[in-house]
Amino acid sequence: MDDFVSQVSGVSALAEPARRALYLYVAAQPEPVSRDGAAEGVGLPRHTAKFHLDKLVEEGLLDTEFRRLSGRRGPGAGRPTKLYRRSARQVAVTLPQRHYDLAGQVLAEGVDAAARAGVPVLDAVREAAAATGRRLGAQARQRCASAVPTPRDVVAALGEHGYEPRRHEAVTVLGNCPFHALARDHTALVCGINLSLLTAFLEEFGAPGSRARLDPAPDRCCVTVHEDAAT
């Protein structure tokens, strides 16, 4: 959720026309640009450009460095100029949440592993999905305040990853598939990835009695989470 809020904040920073113009101008330059250069490039007063450039820095969309543009050094060379350049931060917001970057990472790791070990690609992809699930489950466990995670903790943890979980008695339905477009076109592959990922996620998260099951239905994730009767 924190990452989602950060992404939304970054996008909203670019909704302001002057700020967006400055970002696009700086990003298009082959070298970092000064405040004066950016102001002139988009036709803004210097003080207005300074305000918006520094806001873009606060949001992590621009980086800064200091350099003497004259190339001179020593006494009389003048103070270094503050320069702006596009940062490496990537900003993308989709509603409902999608995580195609995560799917791409799983697929790339699986294909690499299959090529190295000479194993079937599908087996390697599902193992890569399980490894990703274990990593995400361990991170979620560290954030969980409960000594033993409860079904409500499971719902909260899955919600952080865009699954939109909705608990109905002993079954939690996942209202959103973070890999929706891929699942639509490559259903068996992506549903297998989701099942492997969520199975490993729940095991690492340590919620007793919570199990992922393949349970496809229209307009939701193909996996549901079931609680054992004892739980």
N, C-alpha and C positions, 0 to 999 in steps of 0.2 A: 504493500500500500504506500509506503514512503517513497518508493521509486515512482509509482504512478503519480503521486502528488508532485514530485519533482519534475516529471515530464510535463505535466499540465502547466506548471509554473513556467517552464521554459518556453512552451508554446505560447502562453498568454503574453509573455514578454515581447514576442514578435508580432502581437496583434496591433500594437501601436505603430502607425505608418512610418513615423520618423525613425523609430528604433529599427523597424524591419528594413528600411532603406539603408541605414548605416550598416546593419549586419550583412546584407547582400553586397554592399559596396566593398566592405573589408574582405569578405570571403572571396570576392572576385579578383583581388589584387595579388600579384605574384610575390610581393614582399609586404611585411608589416607596414602599416600606415600611421602617420601621426594624427593627432586630433585636428590640426589645421587642414591636413590633406583630406581627411574624412569629411570634415565640414564643407570644404570646397567641393568635394566630389558629389555630395548630395544636395548642395545648395542650402545649407542650414547655418545659422549664426554659430560662432565658435562655442559660446557658453551652452547653447542648446545641444550641440553635438557632444560636448563633454558630459552632460547629464545623462544622455541616452547611452553613450559608449560605456560609461561606468556602470550603468544598470545592466548592460549586457555582460559585463565582466562579473558582476554579482551573481548573475544567473548561470555562470559557467559557460556562456556561449562564445565569449571572446577571452583570449589570453593577452597578457601585456608583457612587454620587455622594455628596457631602457638602453638607448644607444645614442652616441654622438653622431649626428647625421653628417657633420663636416668631415669626420674621419680624423680630426686633430686630437691630440692628447696633451695633457699637462696644463700648466697655468694658461689661462686665456682661451682655453678650448671651449668654454661654455658648459652649461649643465647638460647631461644626457636628456634626450627627448623620449617621452613616453610613447610607445608604439603599440598598436593593436593588431592582432591577427585572429583568425578563426580558431576556436579551440577544437580539440578532438572529440568533444562531447557530441553524442548523437541524440536527437530528440524526435520521438515519434509517439503519437497517442492514437489509439483506436478504441472505439466503444462499440460493443463490449470488448474487453481486453483480449488482445491476441499476442502470442509470443512465438512468432515464426522464427525469430533468431534462435530460440532455444531448440526448436525442431531442427533447424539447419545445423546447429552444433551437434546434436545427437546423431543426425544422419552422416555428417562428415566424420565424426569419431568412429562410427560403425564401419563405414566404408574403408577408412584407413586401417582399422583393426583387421578387417576381413582380408585386405590386400597383404598385410604383414604376416598374418597367421595362416592364410589359406583356408579359412573357414567360411561357411555360407554367410552371405551378406546379411540376410534377415536375422540370423542368430547374433551376429556381431552388433547389428543395430539395436536389437532388444537388450543386449547386455549393456550397450552404451546408454540406453534409456534408463536401465536399472541403476547404473552408476550415477546418472544425473539425479534420479529420484532419491538415492541415498544421500547425496550431497545436499539437496534441498531439504530433505527430512531432518538431517542433522542440524542445519541452520535453523529450521523452524523449532526444533526441540530446544535449542539454546534460548530462543525468545519466549518459550512457553513458561508461564509462572507456576503451573501446577506440577506437583511432585510426580504425579502419574497423569498423563494427558487424558482428558475426558472426551466423549463424543463432541461436546461443544468446542473443545480445543481443536479437534480435527476439523470441524467446520470453519473455525477462524483461520487455521493454517492454510486450508485449501482456498479460502477466500482471498488470501494474500497473493495467490498465484493466478487469479482471474477465473477460477472455476465456477464461481457463483453458486456455492453449495446451498441446498435447501433440505433441511432435515425433516423427514416424515417418519415419526416413530423410530423404527430400527433401521431405516434406510435413508441414506443421504444421496439425493439426486444432484448431479452437477449440471446446472442450468446452462453453462457456457463451455464450449470447447475452445481452448486457447489456440488450437491449430485448425480452426474451422475450415478454411479454404482448402487446406491440404487434405483434411479428412473427407471432404466432399468429393474430391477427385481421386484420392488414393485411400479409400476407406479401410481396407484390411490392414495395410501397412501402418497407417497413423493410429488406428484403434489398438493395434498391437503395441505400438510405442507408448501410448497412453496407459495401457494396462500394466506394462512393465514398469513404467515410471512411477505410477501411483502405488503399485504393490510395494515397491522398494521404499517409496516415500513413507508409507504408513508403518512399515516394519522399522525403519530408522527413527521415525517420530516416537514410536513406542507406546501407541495407544492400544491397550489390550482389547482384543476382540473385534477390532476394525479391520475389515477385509475388502479389497477392491475386487469387483467382478465385472466381466464384460456383459453389458446389458444395454445394447443399442436401442435407441428410440429417436423419432424425429425431433429436431429443434433442441437438442441438448447433447452433452458429452455421452460417448458410448459406454462409459464406465460409471458404475454406482458404487457407493461404499455401504457395506452391511455390517451391522453390529451383531455379535453373537448373543444368543438369548441370555446367557449368564451376565453379560455386560448390562 
